[in-house]
Amino acid sequence: MNEIIILALTTSLGNFEIELYPDQAPVTSANFLEYAEEGFFENVLFHRVIPGFVIQGGGFEIGMEQKPTKDPIINEADNGLKNEKYTLSMARTSEPNSATSQFFINLSDNKSLDYPSMGGYAVFGKVISGQEVIDEIAKVDTANAGYHQDVPIEDVYIISVEKK
């Protein structure tokens, strides 16, 4: 098929583009695209920033209010894609088939997140432009917020996600 899906993300710290991999991660790519097209990610935080590891978003609105999600999807971590720097993967609980809307962007090559380790974390896309914005997000100061750790002190959030 080799369908190319590119999304432009506008954030409070700048813009970047991602390419989804529907051939290798069809369920995960479709899930992310559906959330994006519904406007789910608008005003959603990057709520977890761990320099050298990941930035995570897709689940909390400004104010750290968790958003309701659709049902979890299957884990496509065995698709041959690796958690390399600037790739996008689905966040989940310790249950491999628990991913909903939360995703993370790898800030380094995170081999420990690759399949089969712990069931793996499904890679479904990659940042193809605006990597400097990802690097800026990775530098923000963080603190604990309630039960959550590594939360940016100043909100870093998605303004919009547009299909190109």
N, C-alpha and C positions, 0 to 999 in steps of 0.2 A: 504494500500500500504506500508506504513512505509519505503519509500525510504530514504536512508541516503546520504546526499550530504555534503561533507566536503571540504572546501576551505582553502588553506594556503596563507596568505597574508604576503608578505615581505614588510616592510616599512623602511624608513630612520632611525627609532628608534628601530627597532627590528621586530621579527616575531610573528604572532599569527594565530590561526586557528578558523574558524567559522563553525558552522553546520547550514545548511538551513532547514527550515520546510515546504517542499513542500506539505505535507498533509494538514496542517492548512492554508497555504498561497501560494496556487499553482501559481497564476498569479504573485505575488510579487517575489517569489523564482525564477521562470522561467525568469522573467525580469532581476533580479540581475545576475543570472548565464549567461544569454546571453551577458550582458555588460562585465562580467568578461572574458568569452571565446573569445570575440572579442578584448581583450586587452584594452578596453576603460579606465580601471582604472589605467593603467601604467602611472606614473608621474603625478598622480592626487593628489591634496592636501587634507589634513585634514584642511579645511579652517576656521573652527569654533570650538573653544575649550572653554567650560564653565565648570570649575571645579565643581564637585558635581552635574552636570546636564547632559551634553552630549559632545561628540566629533562628528563633522559632516564632511563628505567628499563626494566625488563622482561627483563633478560638475565643479571644477576649476583646470586647469593645473598650473604648476609652473609659477609664474608671475601673478596669479589671473585672467587668461584668462578663461572665461566661455566656456565650451565645448558644441557643439551642441548635442542634445539628440534625442531619439526616442519619439513617442507620449506618453502622460501620460497614466498611468494604473489606474484601478479601486482601490479604497481604500478597503483593506481587514481587516480593524481594528476590525471588529466584529467577528474575528476568535477565540475569547476566550483567546488569548495570551496577557500577560500583559507586559508593559514597565518596566521590572525589570532590576536590575543592570547587565550589560554586554550583554543585548539583543540588537539585531539590528532591527531598524525600518526605514521605509521610511520617508524621509523629503519631505515636500510638502508646497505649499502656503496655504492660508486660504481656498482655494477650496479643499475639501476632495479628489477629484479624479484628482489631479494634479501631483502626484509623477512621476518622470522620473528616473534619475540615482542617485540622492543624497540620502544618508542614514546617519543614526546616530547610535552611540553606547551609550546606557544609562550608566551613571556613578553612578546612584543610582536608587532606585525604584521611577519611575516618574508616579505616579498614575494619575496625571493631564493630561497625554498624552493618557490614556486608553480610549477606546470606552465606552460610547457614548460621552464623553466630547469633544466638538468641532469637532465631527465626528471621533475622535480618530486618532492615528498614528499606522499604520500596522506593528506589530512585525512579522518578517519573519526568524529570526535566532538568534544565540547566540554565543558569544566567548566561546570556549570550552578549549582552552589552550593559554597561553601567556597573561593572564590577566594583568601581571606585565607591559607589553608593553603598554597596554591601560592606566594603571595608570601613566606611564611615560609621555605619550602624554598629559594626563590631567594636568600635572604640568608645561607645557611649558609657557613661557611668551607670552602675546598677546597684541595687539594694534589695533587701527582702521586702515583700509586700504580702502581708498575711502569711499563708502557707507557701507562697511562691518565692522562689529564689531567683537571682540574676535578672530582676525586672528593671528595665531602664528607669532612671529617676525622672527624666523628662520623657513624656510619651513620644514614641516613634510608631507611626501608624501608616496604614495604607489609605490613600485617598480614593484611588480608583484602580480598576483592572480592566483594560480594554483589549479586545481581540484585534490583532493587526491584519 
